[in-house]
Amino acid sequence: MKHFAWRQKLAIGALSITLIIPAYGNTAWADGQTVRIQVSKNTVCGIAMQIAAENGYFDDELGKIGQKAEVTSAASSETVNLITAGKIDAAFGLACNFITPISNGLPVSFVTGVHTGCTKFFAKAGSGISSLEDLKGKTIGVPTLSDSSTLNLKRKLQDLGFQVNEPNADVKFVAYDMADLPLALDNGAVDAIGVHEPMGYMTEQNYDVVKLLDTGTDDKFKDEYCCMALVTQDMIENNPEGAAAFARAVQKGAAFVEADPEKAAKIQLDTGYVSGTLEDNVAVIKSLNFNPSVSKARDTFSNAFSDLQKSGDINNKLDEKQFTEKVFPELDGVPESMSYDPSTDTFSEEDTVPEHVNTAAAGSETETFTETEAE
């Protein structure tokens, strides 16, 4: 094992809930329309929300419709509790982390995709495991058994003909703290691991591993949005204008990150949302696609829902079309995507999603887009 000097704890949101208590809703709707927004800390991937808060996009977009933003910084692991306690109206998270809780009654809806990528799966170099097919009969370490890494790997292995759930599962999933997963792999406690960024990047930098799957490049996942912005269904029903304004602000945050990852990463570090180094965090951010999308994120949810019904992770009596319409509704005033021009400090609403170039992988110093027409 190489020296592992960087060990950042991630609050990725362990959503292993069996009972969901409905949110009480926002009693402030009648008093100035204050939208209570959770901005995730301790996660590099939450940078779009962090930028939206620090650059004033929440204040700007909500202010245009006569509403206010009240921002709370909290770990992603607190999101579900804050929603069910009726303390927040809007947040951000790994989409697949929310699918099972939503199917069990968690009253939230998604409003836009924020970025793709985020999750990687590794085996130890020299272990004899070099592909996903080699995982049959193996033990896989994951952050939680209901984590998006677990559910997405189930989706992929199911495509390969694996039985992914008991009683005759071809693989075994075991839960470890995120920061402990690379060490568990290195020590032979597990045969493979699934981790989210920036732990994926740091695992590659500091351990001798074989990458089995990268959701940012894999054909099944590369166009799927791992992380999305969400609001309570109370907000969808009673303050759709505020929900749309929140979505636009998040899209602006994502577009800013995509266009200027170095500046965004510096803001993220300087304001204390994460630790780590600027160099490492920029490398992680550049490897992800922060061009936001509504339609592709909706497709992501529908695809994941269908796969997880087949695997038995979601109730097969739920109607996919009706459920998707409720959980990812059409909102007036939310563009398909957003782009940002750093030279003029201006945003453009897009009717298609700009192209992303993974400059971290390519070793380039600049991000490039394909230009699209603004709406």
Secondary structure as GFF3:
##gff-version 3
##sequence-region A 1 375
A	DSSP	beta_strand	34	41	.	.	.	ID=ss1
A	DSSP	three_ten_helix	44	46	.	.	.	ID=ss2
A	DSSP	alpha_helix	47	54	.	.	.	ID=ss3
A	DSSP	alpha_helix	57	64	.	.	.	ID=ss4
A	DSSP	beta_strand	68	75	.	.	.	ID=ss5
A	DSSP	three_ten_helix	76	78	.	.	.	ID=ss6
A	DSSP	alpha_helix	79	84	.	.	.	ID=ss7
A	DSSP	beta_strand	90	94	.	.	.	ID=ss8
A	DSSP	alpha_helix	95	103	.	.	.	ID=ss9
A	DSSP	beta_strand	108	116	.	.	.	ID=ss10
A	DSSP	beta_strand	119	124	.	.	.	ID=ss11
A	DSSP	three_ten_helix	132	135	.	.	.	ID=ss12
A	DSSP	beta_strand	139	142	.	.	.	ID=ss13
A	DSSP	alpha_helix	148	159	.	.	.	ID=ss14
A	DSSP	beta_strand	172	175	.	.	.	ID=ss15
A	DSSP	three_ten_helix	178	180	.	.	.	ID=ss16
A	DSSP	alpha_helix	181	186	.	.	.	ID=ss17
A	DSSP	beta_strand	192	196	.	.	.	ID=ss18
A	DSSP	alpha_helix	199	206	.	.	.	ID=ss19
A	DSSP	beta_strand	209	214	.	.	.	ID=ss20
A	DSSP	beta_strand	225	232	.	.	.	ID=ss21
A	DSSP	alpha_helix	233	238	.	.	.	ID=ss22
A	DSSP	alpha_helix	240	259	.	.	.	ID=ss23
A	DSSP	alpha_helix	261	270	.	.	.	ID=ss24
A	DSSP	alpha_helix	278	287	.	.	.	ID=ss25
A	DSSP	alpha_helix	295	311	.	.	.	ID=ss26
A	DSSP	alpha_helix	320	327	.	.	.	ID=ss27
A	DSSP	beta_strand	337	341	.	.	.	ID=ss28
A	DSSP	beta_strand	346	350	.	.	.	ID=ss29
A	DSSP	alpha_helix	359	362	.	.	.	ID=ss30
###
